[in-house]
């Protein structure tokens, strides 16, 4: 996609973090914006920032895990903007729990948002993107879609699923001759509220403020930088976008060590548990 000017871009999770930064930067490129979030007040603030930059933007309240709501959202976007050129499935949540301690409710919650939200957005808007003749799908996975670690089994499952789903979609668009680009994004630690707003249980539960403070110390990348890289990925039709030095490390380790990386990652966790006993 050579230019985003005049294109209608749909962004989920646009009330904060990467989603808000994407919206503001896309506004600066002259895109028309359909912005959604589960928090309508937050996404309305994002819309105000985009309108201040001179962009046409509209806020929508949306739970991406709700299939019928997402299909209705696609209809609302068509009514408001006449269709879409780009869908950025950005909304996501976190969960820290061992498989033993994790509840089914928490498992369903994270899969509903982090995987099904991506699938819902892709399926809901793909006909519009194909019809536009110049479309693009961006699905946000994670570094945990490249490499698994303890306490993140459900998050890993969702993000690995996003990676596989998106890779297949890109191949299908090429095979069918549709002018629809597809990009899978793998952010490392981004300075957002994903940990502060996440869930946790069992031995991996701790004070969320402390946990968030620790995360912010090791999050190398600001959301503005992540958004810039994602937009460049759209413009250059990149199949994969790695964000941050930690993302490059997570991408390299499984290729260098094969499946043995799992043993390497498990040792520090086991040592930490022994020290805490």
C-alpha positions in Angstrom: 0.0 0.0 0.0 1.8 3.1 -1.3 -0.3 5.6 0.6 -2.7 5.7 3.5 -4.1 9.1 2.6 -7.9 8.9 2.1 -7.9 5.2 3.1 -10.4 4.0 5.7 -8.5 2.2 8.5 -10.2 0.2 11.3 -8.2 -0.1 14.5 -9.3 -2.1 17.5 -8.0 -1.5 21.0 -7.6 2.2 20.1 -8.4 3.6 23.5 -4.8 3.5 24.7 -1.3 2.2 24.1 -0.3 1.1 20.6 -3.8 1.5 19.3 -4.0 5.1 20.3 -0.5 5.8 18.8 -1.5 4.1 15.6 -4.6 6.2 15.3 -2.8 9.5 15.9 0.0 8.7 13.4 -2.5 7.4 10.8 -4.4 10.7 11.2 -1.2 12.5 10.4 -1.1 10.5 7.1 -4.6 11.6 6.1 -6.4 8.3 6.8 -10.0 8.1 7.7 -10.4 6.3 11.0 -12.9 3.8 12.5 -11.6 3.4 16.0 -13.0 0.9 18.6 -12.3 -0.1 22.2 -14.2 -1.8 25.0 -14.0 1.5 26.8 -16.0 4.1 24.8 -14.7 7.1 26.8 -11.1 6.2 26.1 -11.5 5.7 22.4 -13.5 8.9 22.2 -10.5 10.7 23.6 -8.4 9.1 20.9 -10.9 10.3 18.3 -10.6 13.9 19.7 -6.8 13.7 19.2 -7.2 12.5 15.6 -9.8 15.2 14.8 -7.4 17.8 16.2 -4.9 16.6 13.6 -7.5 17.2 10.9 -8.6 13.6 10.4 -12.1 12.2 9.9 -12.6 9.7 12.8 -15.4 7.9 14.6 -15.5 6.1 17.9 -17.1 2.7 18.5 -17.6 0.6 21.6 -16.6 -3.0 20.8 -15.9 -6.2 22.6 -13.8 -8.0 20.0 -14.6 -11.4 21.6 -18.2 -10.9 20.7 -18.6 -12.3 17.1 -22.0 -10.8 16.4 -21.0 -7.5 17.8 -17.9 -7.5 15.5 -20.0 -8.4 12.5 -22.4 -5.6 13.4 -19.4 -3.2 13.8 -18.3 -4.0 10.2 -21.8 -3.0 9.1 -21.6 0.2 11.1 -18.2 1.1 9.5 -19.7 0.5 6.0 -22.6 2.8 6.8 -20.3 5.5 8.2 -17.4 5.2 5.8 -18.6 3.2 2.8 -16.2 0.3 3.5 -12.7 -0.3 4.8 -9.2 -0.5 3.3 -7.3 -1.6 6.3 -8.1 -3.6 9.5 -5.6 -3.5 12.4 -6.5 -6.2 14.9 -4.6 -4.7 17.8 -6.8 -5.3 20.9 -5.2 -7.6 23.4 -5.0 -8.6 27.1 -2.5 -10.6 29.2 -2.8 -13.5 31.6 -0.1 -14.9 34.0 -1.0 -18.4 35.3 0.3 -21.9 35.3 -1.7 -24.5 33.4 -2.4 -26.2 36.7 -3.8 -23.0 38.4 -5.5 -21.4 35.3 -9.3 -21.3 35.4 -11.3 -22.1 32.3 -12.9 -18.7 32.6 -9.5 -17.0 32.3 -8.5 -19.3 29.5 -11.7 -18.5 27.5 -11.3 -14.8 28.3 -7.8 -14.4 26.8 -8.5 -16.6 23.8 -11.7 -14.7 23.1 -9.9 -11.4 22.9 -6.4 -12.3 21.7 -7.2 -14.9 19.2 -10.9 -14.8 18.4 -10.8 -11.0 18.3 -8.3 -11.2 15.5 -10.2 -13.9 13.6 -13.5 -12.0 14.0 -11.9 -8.7 12.7 -10.3 -10.4 9.8 -13.4 -12.3 8.7 -15.7 -9.3 9.3 -13.7 -6.9 7.1 -11.9 -9.1 4.6 -14.7 -8.8 2.0 -14.4 -5.0 2.1 -10.6 -5.2 1.8 -10.8 -7.4 -1.2 -13.5 -5.3 -2.9 -11.4 -2.1 -2.3 -8.7 -3.4 -4.6 -6.1 -2.0 -2.2 -6.5 -3.6 1.2 -4.4 -4.7 4.1 -4.8 -6.8 7.2 -2.6 -6.3 10.3 -2.8 -8.8 13.1 -0.9 -8.2 16.3 0.7 -11.3 17.7 3.6 -11.0 20.2 7.1 -12.1 20.9 5.2 -14.8 22.8 3.9 -15.9 19.4 7.6 -16.7 18.5 8.7 -18.4 21.7 6.8 -20.0 24.7 7.7 -19.3 28.3 6.4 -20.5 31.7 3.2 -18.8 33.1 2.1 -17.7 29.6 0.6 -20.9 28.2 -2.7 -19.3 27.3 -1.2 -16.1 26.0 1.3 -18.2 24.0 -1.5 -20.3 22.6 -3.4 -17.2 21.4 -0.4 -15.5 20.0 1.0 -18.6 18.2 -2.5 -19.0 16.8 -2.5 -15.5 15.5 0.8 -16.1 13.8 -0.3 -19.3 12.1 -3.7 -17.8 11.1 -2.1 -14.7 9.6 0.6 -16.6 7.7 -2.1 -18.7 6.1 -4.2 -15.7 5.2 -1.2 -14.0 3.5 -0.7 -17.1 1.3 -4.4 -17.3 0.4 -4.5 -13.7 -0.7 -1.5 -14.2 -2.9 -2.8 -17.4 -4.3 -6.2 -15.9 -5.1 -4.7 -12.9 -6.7 -6.3 -10.4 -4.3 -4.6 -7.1 -3.8 -4.7 -7.5 0.0 -1.4 -7.3 2.0 -1.1 -9.2 5.2 1.2 -8.4 8.1 1.8 -10.2 11.4 3.3 -8.0 14.1 5.4 -9.3 17.0 5.9 -6.6 19.6 8.4 -7.1 22.5 7.9 -5.2 25.7 5.9 -2.0 24.9 5.3 0.6 27.6 1.6 0.1 27.8 -0.9 -0.9 30.5 -1.3 -4.5 29.3 0.2 -6.0 32.5 -1.6 -3.5 34.8 -4.9 -4.4 33.2 -4.3 -8.1 32.9 -5.2 -11.1 35.0 -3.1 -13.5 37.0 -3.5 -16.4 39.4 -1.7 -19.0 41.5 2.0 -18.9 42.1 2.5 -16.2 39.5 0.1 -13.7 41.1 1.6 -10.7 42.8 0.7 -7.1 43.5 -0.3 -5.7 40.1 1.4 -2.3 40.7 4.7 -4.0 41.6 4.3 -6.3 38.6 3.6 -3.3 36.3 6.5 -1.3 37.7 8.8 -4.2 37.0 7.4 -4.6 33.5 7.8 -0.9 32.7 11.5 -1.2 33.6 12.2 -4.0 31.0 9.8 -2.7 28.3 12.2 -1.3 25.8 9.8 0.3 23.3 7.3 3.2 23.4 4.0 2.8 21.7 4.7 5.6 19.3 7.8 3.7 18.1 5.7 0.5 17.7 3.0 2.3 15.8 5.6 3.8 13.4 7.0 0.4 12.6 3.6 -1.1 12.1 2.6 1.7 9.6 5.9 1.2 7.7 5.0 -2.5 7.6 1.7 -1.7 5.9 3.3 0.6 3.4 5.9 -1.9 2.5 3.6 -5.0 2.7 6.0 -6.8 5.1 4.9 -10.3 6.1 6.4 -9.9 9.6 7.2 -6.9 11.8 9.5 -7.3 14.8 9.3 -4.5 17.3 12.1 -3.9 19.8 15.5 -5.6 20.5 13.8 -8.2 22.6 11.6 -9.2 19.6 14.7 -9.8 17.5 16.1 -12.0 20.3 12.9 -14.0 20.7 12.9 -14.5 16.9 16.5 -15.7 16.8 16.6 -18.1 19.8 14.3 -20.8 18.6 16.1 -20.9 15.3 19.5 -21.1 17.0 18.6 -23.6 19.7 15.7 -25.4 18.3 13.3 -26.9 20.8 16.1 -26.8 23.4 15.3 -23.1 24.1 12.5 -24.4 26.3 15.0 -26.0 28.7 17.1 -22.8 28.7 14.1 -20.6 29.5 12.8 -23.0 32.2 16.0 -23.0 34.3 15.9 -19.4 35.6 12.2 -19.9 36.5 13.0 -23.0 38.5 15.9 -21.3 40.2 13.7 -18.4 41.2 11.2 -20.7 42.7 13.8 -22.5 44.8 15.1 -19.3 46.1 11.6 -18.2 47.1 10.9 -21.4 49.0 
